[in-house]
């Protein structure tokens, strides 16, 4: 009886924790959800590697790249302009209200310019492209998948990654930084309207302080650090949206319903990927 009251060996609690973790891992692995999630993530990584391996094919696919770039840029320019100007106005208004409490509203320009160039410009642009052009890519590729067009390309020994995926991913990797510059510019202008009309900050002062905040060149790059950081983020955001959208469409099964699910999944996962990547890229650039 007294032997049962002896202290528990020190190795017993870690063993119980290990057994519990092993049981939970086994349940997660044998269930369909986590396994499907891991397989889907693995397929997207494999597609990204395949696209990178086919970058030497760009010279042959330049007309396809140009067509996709034109569609992604022209088709979403009005959205970027509208969203960008209101993002700048909201940013300036919210920042100016707080700065006015301390009599520092003349610092709105640097805050708006740095905030848009570093974070909001590439982030908002990537989300707009994911919800518009990325969803269109997923629907297009999904329709080709459920109608066996992709299978027909394989039967004819045509590299579908080089023909279909590479131009779309490269186009988004080009368009996202270019549209980020437009979003940053129109956002700073929109912030200037709010600063001059509602917060009593002169237009000349706002522009001068905004440009001075972005004037310092980064190390080893011919661009201001904040501008380069935003464009670097936008490049990876665009490539990520392109890979996820195409991969979701290729994996579509089950007719029109499957295409709809693939499109929804592409927008959802691309948005999550952009948010997660934004944190790690910010840490990498500004640590």
PEVEN-V157349 format. One line per field, one symbol per residue. ss: DSSP state (2 for helix, 1 for strand, 0 for the rest). phi: phi as a letter, one per 20 degrees, with the letter a starting at -180 (. if undefined). burial: I if it has 24 or more other ideal C-beta (glycine too) atoms within 12 Angstrom, else O. A space follows every 50 residues. Layout:
BEGIN
ss=???
phi=???
burial=???
END
This chain:
BEGIN
ss=02222000022222222222222222222202222222222222222222 22202222200222222222222222222222222222222222222222 00002222222222222222222222222222222222222222220022 22222000022222222222222222222222222222222222222200 00222222222220001000000122222222222222222222222222 0000222222222222222222222222222222220
phi=.fffefgfgfefgfffffffffffffffffefffffffffffffffffff fffdgfefffdffffffffffffffdffffffffffffffgfffffffff fdmdffefgfffffffffcfgfffffffffedffffffffffffffemff fffffeldffffedegfffffffefffffffffffffffffffffeeddm effffffffffffdeffffmcecggfffffffffgfffffffffffffff efbnmfffffffffffffffffffffffffffffecf
burial=OOOOOOOOOOOOOOOOOOOOOOOOOOOOOOOOOOOOOOOIOOOIOOIIOI IOOIOOIOOOIOOIIOOIIOIIIOOIIOIIIOIIIIIIIIIIIOIIOOIO OOOOIIIIIIIIIIIIIIIIIIIIIIIIIIIIIIIIIIIIIIIIIIOOOI OOOOOOOOOIIIIIIIIIIIIIIIIIIIIIIIIIIIIIIIIIIIIIOOIO IOOOOIIOIIIOIIOOOOOOOOOIIIIIIIIIIIIIIIIIIIIIIIIIII IIOOOOOIIOIIIIIIIIIIIOIIIOIIOOIOOOIOO
END
